[in-house]
Amino acid sequence: MASDPVVKDRLQLRMHGIRSMKADSIIELKERLDMSDVSNTKFRRALESLHYNPGPIHVNRPHTGHMQHRPYHVAYVA
């Protein structure tokens, strides 16, 4: 399923102003971007779309050991 273009545009605008941020979870990332009203699925799809199609947003989740916490590092690179 494709990402929601409205959510995608909103996320891109928010990240453009911030440039780079770290968060422990997708929920914390949404809260820090003032997008708590968006579902986790729509937010994740928009984030992936902006990252993979080569987009202006880079998402990094460092590899950790089994069952360890993997924080998000999101940067606007365009």
C-alpha positions in Angstrom: 0.0 0.0 0.0 1.3 3.5 -0.9 2.0 6.2 1.6 -0.5 9.0 2.2 0.7 12.0 0.2 -0.7 14.5 2.8 1.2 12.8 5.6 4.3 12.5 3.4 4.3 16.2 2.6 3.7 17.2 6.2 6.6 15.0 7.4 8.9 16.4 4.8 8.0 20.0 5.9 8.6 19.2 9.5 11.9 17.5 8.9 13.1 20.4 6.6 12.9 22.8 9.5 14.5 20.4 12.1 17.2 18.8 9.9 18.2 16.0 12.3 16.7 14.2 15.3 17.0 11.1 17.3 14.1 9.2 19.0 13.8 6.0 20.9 10.6 4.9 19.2 8.2 5.7 16.3 5.8 7.2 18.8 8.4 9.5 20.3 9.4 10.5 16.7 5.8 11.4 15.9 5.4 13.4 19.1 8.6 15.4 18.5 7.5 16.2 15.0 4.0 17.2 16.3 2.3 14.5 14.3 0.7 12.4 17.1 -2.6 12.6 15.3 -1.2 10.4 12.5 -1.4 6.6 12.9 1.8 4.7 13.3 1.3 2.8 10.0 0.7 6.0 8.0 3.7 7.7 9.6 6.0 4.7 9.0 4.9 4.4 5.4 5.5 8.1 4.7 8.9 7.9 6.4 9.9 4.8 4.4 8.7 6.4 1.2 10.7 9.6 1.8 13.8 7.4 2.5 13.6 4.7 -0.2 12.5 6.5 -3.4 15.5 8.3 -3.2 14.2 10.9 -1.0 15.3 13.8 1.1 15.1 11.9 4.4 17.6 9.5 5.6 16.6 7.0 8.3 19.2 5.1 10.3 18.5 2.5 12.9 21.8 1.1 14.2 22.2 -2.7 14.4 22.2 -4.0 18.0 22.2 -7.4 19.6 19.2 -9.6 19.8 16.2 -8.0 21.5 18.0 -4.8 22.2 16.7 -1.3 21.7 17.2 0.2 18.2 16.7 4.0 18.3 15.8 6.1 15.2 18.1 8.7 13.7 16.3 10.7 11.1 18.0 13.4 9.0 16.8 15.8 6.2 19.5 15.6 3.6 18.1 17.3 0.5 
